[in-house]
Amino acid sequence: MIFHKCFTNERPYAGACVRGDGAVKSSVVKHSIVIAGRKTSVSLEDAFWKSLRQIAARRDETLSQLIANINAERKYANLSSAIRLFVLEFYRDQIKQHDELATRAVASKASDLHKP
């Protein structure tokens, strides 16, 4: 059995899990980025970085451009949190659009069934 101990606010492994064998397993990745000429670092889980890259590519933007846009429109002090919320909202919108298309398709099929 491998014992996992996770730290949330302790350094140097904020958000990391230390396995029983002493190895550190962290999904949090820190990137340095430049926003409006100012260098800053953002720490996000790897899944959020991957999603951000996919969203940026879909919008035909660079990762830096997307993060700058998120930064300009954020309502919260923490950029990492704003990015997480942006990604969540993006995928919620995708689900909503999918559900709306599915509902229309079902309605269209039902309408076709009642035609003479």
Secondary structure, 3 states (H helix, E strand, C coil): CCCEEECCCCCCCCCEEEECCCCEEECEEEEEEEECCEEEEEEEEHHHHHHHHHHHHHCCCCHHHHHHHHHHHCCCCCHHHHHHHHHHHHHHHHHHHHHHHHHHHHHHHHHHHCCC
